[in-house]
Amino acid sequence: MTTTDRLLFVEEVAEMIRRSPASVRFMIHAGTAPKSAKLAGRRMFRESDVLAWIDEQFEKEAS
């Protein structure tokens, strides 16, 4: 993790990808969400991982 990399909560990731928090939780369960980890009892995402995941989704669509 870089020093400028923010940690995001499920709600913040949901807002970034314009989905509901419940949808993001389902994606985590299904294994289709960006990489995440539980820290201090809360699911967290690195901002860089979420942005990389978004880029991957566009690359998949282009192929």
C-alpha positions in Angstrom: 0.0 0.0 0.0 1.3 3.4 -0.9 1.2 6.3 1.6 -1.4 8.0 -0.6 -3.6 4.9 -0.9 -6.9 5.4 1.0 -8.8 2.6 2.7 -12.4 2.6 1.7 -15.5 1.1 3.4 -18.1 -1.0 1.5 -20.4 2.0 1.3 -17.7 4.2 -0.3 -16.9 1.5 -2.9 -20.6 1.1 -3.6 -20.8 4.8 -4.3 -17.8 4.7 -6.6 -19.3 1.9 -8.7 -22.9 3.1 -8.4 -24.2 0.0 -6.7 -25.9 -0.5 -3.4 -23.8 -1.6 -0.4 -25.8 -4.9 -0.4 -24.8 -5.5 -4.0 -21.1 -5.0 -3.1 -21.5 -7.4 -0.2 -23.0 -10.0 -2.6 -20.1 -9.4 -5.0 -17.7 -10.1 -2.2 -19.6 -13.3 -1.4 -19.6 -14.3 -5.1 -15.9 -13.5 -5.5 -16.5 -10.8 -8.2 -15.7 -7.7 -6.0 -12.4 -5.9 -5.9 -9.8 -7.3 -3.5 -10.6 -6.5 0.1 -9.8 -7.5 3.7 -11.3 -7.3 7.1 -9.5 -4.8 9.3 -10.6 -4.2 12.9 -13.9 -6.1 12.1 -14.8 -4.0 9.0 -14.4 -4.9 5.4 -12.0 -2.5 3.8 -10.7 -1.9 0.2 -7.6 -0.1 -1.0 -8.5 2.6 -3.3 -5.9 1.5 -5.8 -7.3 -2.0 -5.8 -10.8 -0.7 -6.6 -9.5 1.6 -9.4 -7.5 -1.4 -10.9 -10.7 -3.5 -10.7 -12.7 -0.9 -12.5 -10.0 -0.7 -15.2 -10.1 -4.5 -15.5 -13.9 -4.4 -16.1 -13.5 -2.0 -19.0 -10.7 -4.2 -20.5 -12.9 -7.3 -20.3 -15.7 -5.4 -22.2 -13.3 -4.3 -24.9 -12.2 -7.8 -25.7 
